[in-house]
Amino acid sequence: MAVMTIHVKEATSATSIQEIEGLLLKMDEIERALVDVEEGGIKITYDENQVDEDQIIKRIQLQGFHIE
């Protein structure tokens, strides 16, 4: 398993955080997604043999979220 941290501009409200976590946890390749509300950072644990960072970022962006 690999770990990456990204910052999502919209990860500041409870609703958007739940939406982002839900989106990520629907992906079989992602084991865990934890959002730091104060920083807007998301720590993602994923199977690097099945998905890479660019694919994860693209899925988030396709849902209308902005990566900082």
C-alpha positions in Angstrom: 0.0 0.0 0.0 1.1 3.5 -0.8 0.1 6.8 0.9 -0.3 10.2 -0.7 -1.5 13.5 0.6 -3.4 16.0 -1.5 -5.0 19.3 -0.8 -8.6 19.9 -2.1 -9.8 23.5 -2.1 -13.4 22.6 -1.2 -12.5 20.3 1.7 -13.6 22.8 4.3 -17.2 22.0 5.0 -18.7 18.8 6.5 -20.8 18.2 3.3 -17.9 18.5 0.9 -15.6 16.4 3.1 -18.2 13.6 3.2 -18.6 13.8 -0.5 -14.9 13.6 -1.2 -14.4 10.7 1.3 -17.4 8.9 -0.2 -16.1 9.3 -3.7 -12.7 7.9 -2.7 -13.9 5.0 -0.6 -16.1 3.8 -3.5 -12.9 3.1 -5.4 -11.8 -0.5 -4.7 -8.1 0.5 -4.9 -8.4 2.9 -2.0 -8.2 1.5 1.5 -8.5 4.7 3.5 -9.1 8.4 3.0 -8.8 10.8 6.0 -9.5 14.5 5.7 -7.7 17.1 7.8 -10.5 19.8 8.1 -8.2 22.6 9.2 -5.7 22.1 6.4 -8.0 20.7 3.7 -5.5 17.9 3.2 -6.6 14.4 2.4 -4.4 11.4 3.3 -5.1 8.5 1.0 -3.9 5.0 1.4 -4.2 3.1 -1.9 -3.0 0.0 -3.8 -0.3 1.3 -6.1 -0.5 -1.9 -8.1 -4.0 -1.0 -9.2 -4.1 2.8 -9.4 -1.7 5.7 -9.4 -1.8 9.2 -8.0 -2.7 10.8 -11.3 -5.8 8.5 -11.7 -7.0 9.4 -8.2 -6.5 13.1 -8.8 -8.4 12.9 -12.1 -11.4 11.2 -10.4 -11.5 13.9 -7.8 -11.3 16.6 -10.4 -14.0 15.0 -12.6 -16.4 15.4 -9.6 -15.8 19.2 -9.7 -13.2 19.5 -6.9 -10.0 21.5 -7.3 -6.6 20.1 -6.2 -4.2 22.8 -4.8 
